[in-house]
Amino acid sequence: MGSPTHPEVTVARQSPQRPDADEPELDDTTGAAEPDATAEPEAATEADTGAARALWDELRIDPVEIALPAGTGYTLRAYRPASELTPTDVAERDADDPFLARRQVVEAEDDESDEVVILDEEVAREFAESDDEEKRAKDGAADTDAKEDTDAKAADEAGDEEVPVFLSHRGRLLLFKTPESLVSFVRSGAPNDLSQLDSWNELSERVEPADIAPLDEDIYELDLVVENLRGGHDTWDPTLLIEAGEVARDVAYALRLPAVLDMLSAGSSLDDLDEALRASANGGIGGFLGRRRLKKIGAQTASLGWRTIVGKISAVVDWRD
């Protein structure tokens, strides 16, 4: 992959009106007027920003800034077809979760207690006949399910949806306190879930700390969500809450957090909140109806739900200095 073409940045400056082009312009105190010292640094800044965006656009990876109650950090995110990605391995993370481990033990014990002891021969024959009928029914259903699975798989392959993947490892989101520490990690060759991308090696060779400059739409303030919701309907910030929902869904999918996905799934109270916020932000009659819907959503319920989401996301963050 070749080097990106850096867009040219032209800073237009007006030529001062001079009585005589051959003589320098004088001011009232110091003689010759000083040149504009700010013009060149501004031009350089614009050029650097354009070069950074060209890098991210070419490699289809973006820097992201996420603020959580524990602090603010930088990470990377990309979108690729699901068929091209290997999901993050959460086995080690889940093993460290005592609540999840306890639940898995209980489920295993429940499975082992499903055995049926039959002492009566006549009852045993009835169970055997019932089992035969059930087996035939299952065989017929299995054939139908197999065909449906094949059709669904073909449909998925025909239109493979792009899904998010973050700079993560073994089910944990890597957040870096500074651009320098993020770049150092990228260059280190340490294992992570983004290294499976075909553009990762080139990024590790070209990225500089100055490139870690997320766009406004890639800056998420999850630390402000709960407090904003507690303030009541009149203080809710649609942009803050909508963007928080977007990044929470992305993180929950990429980091395999089914509880968070369920809380934000279609038909949930937080999804209703999201839809009402979007409608109110669009204005017009839809905005009017959206604001009416918002007033029916309990502020306490919404804030408690989001506190849970922020807590679950914070629990899978691996902070790096």
Buried (B, 14 or more C-beta within 10 A) or exposed (E): EEEBEEEEBEEEEEEEEEEEEEEEEEEEEEEEEEEEEEEEEEBEEBBBBBBBBBBBEBBBBBBBBBBBEEEBBBBBBBBBEEEEBEBBEBEEBEEEBEEEEEEEEEEEEEEEEEEEEEEEEEEEEEEEEEEEEEEEEEEEEEEEEEEEEEEEEEEEEEEEEEBBBBBBBBBBBBBBBBBBBBBBBBEEEEEBBBBEBEBBEBBBEBBBEEBBBBEEEBBBBBBBBBEBBBEEBEEBBBEBBBBBBBBBBBBBBBBBBEEBBEBBEEEBBBBBBBBBBBBBBEEEEEBEEBBEBBEEBEBEEBBBBBBBBBEBBBEBBBBBE
